[in-house]
Amino acid sequence: MSNGSLNRFLGGSPGGVLLRLLFLSVIVGAVMSWWGVTPFDLFDGVRILIRDLVEEGFASLRNLGIWIVYGAAVVVPVWLLLRLLRGRS
């Protein structure tokens, strides 16, 4: 894979992508720690959601809506922050 192809695949230079991922990881990790959530909690929640869908049918889609709201509470501020930081460069 040529350097241009690698940059295109990664969305930028490898060092820059690494720094952005590190920064995003720190933010998400801090928020999750503040909320008392671990990655295992997230995976367990997905497992429970799938089990509920199978056992209870579409009545458990409410859980999916809750997960969308929870996810948006993390993703949207991070996205906004990254957009603001990108505008300064």
C-alpha positions as CSV (number, residue, x, y, z in Angstrom):
1,M,0.0,0.0,0.0
2,S,1.5,3.3,-1.0
3,N,1.8,6.2,1.3
4,G,-1.0,8.1,-0.4
5,S,-3.3,5.1,-0.2
6,L,-2.5,4.6,3.5
7,N,-3.2,8.3,4.2
8,R,-6.5,8.0,2.3
9,F,-7.4,4.8,4.1
10,L,-6.6,6.3,7.5
11,G,-8.1,9.7,6.8
12,G,-4.8,11.5,7.3
13,S,-1.2,10.9,8.2
14,P,-0.6,7.9,10.5
15,G,0.8,10.2,13.2
16,G,-2.1,12.6,13.0
17,V,-4.6,9.8,13.1
18,L,-2.9,8.3,16.1
19,L,-3.0,11.6,18.0
20,R,-6.7,12.1,17.2
21,L,-7.5,8.6,18.3
22,L,-5.5,9.1,21.5
23,F,-7.3,12.4,22.2
24,L,-10.7,10.9,21.5
25,S,-9.9,7.8,23.7
26,V,-8.9,10.1,26.6
27,I,-12.2,12.0,26.3
28,V,-14.4,9.0,26.0
29,G,-12.5,7.2,28.7
30,A,-12.9,10.2,31.1
31,V,-16.6,10.5,30.4
32,M,-17.1,6.8,30.9
33,S,-15.1,6.8,34.1
34,W,-17.1,9.8,35.3
35,W,-20.4,8.0,34.6
36,G,-19.0,4.8,36.1
37,V,-19.3,2.8,32.9
38,T,-16.8,0.3,31.7
39,P,-16.4,-1.2,28.2
40,F,-17.7,-4.5,29.7
41,D,-20.8,-2.7,30.8
42,L,-21.4,-1.6,27.2
43,F,-20.8,-5.1,25.8
44,D,-23.1,-6.5,28.5
45,G,-25.7,-4.0,27.6
46,V,-25.6,-4.9,23.9
47,R,-25.8,-8.6,24.9
48,I,-28.9,-7.9,27.1
49,L,-30.4,-5.8,24.3
50,I,-30.1,-8.7,21.9
51,R,-31.4,-11.2,24.4
52,D,-34.4,-8.9,25.1
53,L,-35.1,-8.5,21.4
54,V,-35.2,-12.3,21.1
55,E,-37.2,-12.9,24.2
56,E,-39.6,-10.0,24.3
57,G,-39.7,-8.9,20.6
58,F,-40.1,-5.4,19.5
59,A,-41.3,-4.1,22.8
60,S,-37.6,-3.9,23.8
61,L,-36.8,-1.5,21.0
62,R,-37.3,1.1,23.7
63,N,-33.9,-0.1,25.1
64,L,-32.4,0.6,21.7
65,G,-33.7,4.2,21.8
66,I,-32.2,4.6,25.3
67,W,-28.8,3.4,23.9
68,I,-29.0,5.8,21.1
69,V,-29.5,8.7,23.5
70,Y,-26.7,7.4,25.7
71,G,-24.4,7.1,22.7
72,A,-25.3,10.5,21.4
73,A,-24.5,12.0,24.8
74,V,-20.9,10.8,24.3
75,V,-20.5,11.0,20.5
76,V,-22.1,14.4,19.7
77,P,-20.0,16.5,22.2
78,V,-16.9,14.7,21.0
79,W,-17.8,15.3,17.3
80,L,-18.6,19.0,18.1
81,L,-15.3,19.4,19.9
82,L,-13.4,17.8,17.1
83,R,-15.2,20.1,14.5
84,L,-14.3,23.1,16.6
85,L,-10.7,22.1,16.9
86,R,-10.5,21.3,13.2
87,G,-11.8,24.8,12.4
88,R,-8.8,26.4,14.2
89,S,-6.2,24.6,12.0
